[in-house]
Amino acid sequence: MAKHTTRDKIWNAAIEYRKEWEDTDFAERRNRYGFTAGELIDMKGLEASQKTVTDCLMTMADMGYFNTVGGKGGESMQFVS
């Protein structure tokens, strides 16, 4: 049986969220641009630090799963499908 690491759970949660977002109707999507690491933790009940989730999401963005917006100064980085 596979061991599900914290990073595995983060990847799964992010991909599930992306699928849920893509399955919503366009009018609803346009009112919701992306999500932050903190929002993913809250929405999916992840037991991981914000730093770990952000690092994992940045890796996913580097690999083309998400685009990033913001994150400069005190602004939260948004991950966009």
N, C-alpha and C positions, 0 to 999 in steps of 0.2 A: 504494500500500500504506500502511496506517495505521501511524503511529509509536506504539509502545507505551511510554508514559512509565512512570516508577516508580509514580506514583499509579494509572495504569491497572492495573499488575500487582498492586498492593495491593488495589484494588477487586475484581479477578478472584479473587484468593486468598481474600478474605473471603467473597465470594459462593459460591465453591466449598466453603469450609469450612461455611458455613451450610447448603448443600444436603446435604453429607455428614452433618451433624449431624441434619438433619430426616429423612434416610433411615435413621438408626439406630433400633433398637428402643427403646421407651420405658424399659425397665429400665436399659439402658446410658446413655441420655440423662440420667436423673435423677441419676446419679453424676457427671455432668460439667455444671456449671452454665453456664459460658461460657469465654471465652478472653481472654488478654491480648495486647497488641501483640507482646511478646517471644515468646509461644508461637506466634503466627501467623508471625512471621519464621522461627522454627525449623521449624514444621510444613511450611511451604510453600517453604522455602529462599529467602526474599526477600533481595535485596541492597539493603537500605534501612535507614536509621537507625531506632532505636526512636521517636525524636521524629517523623519523617516518617510512620511507620506509625500512631502514635497520633493524629496530626493528621488523617490520612485517615479512620481509623475514627471519630473524633469527628464529622467531616463526615457520614459515613454514618449515625451515630446521630442527628444533628440532622435528617437527611432521613427518618428512620423505618426504616432498614434494620436497626438493632440498638437495644437498650436498653443502658444502662450501669448498673453496680452497683459500689459501692466507689470507690476512687480518692482517699480522704481520708487525710491524713497519709502514712505510709509504705506504705499498702495499695495494691496494684496494681488498676487499673481493669479490670473484666471487661466484655466485650462479649457480650451475650446475644441469641440469636435469638428 
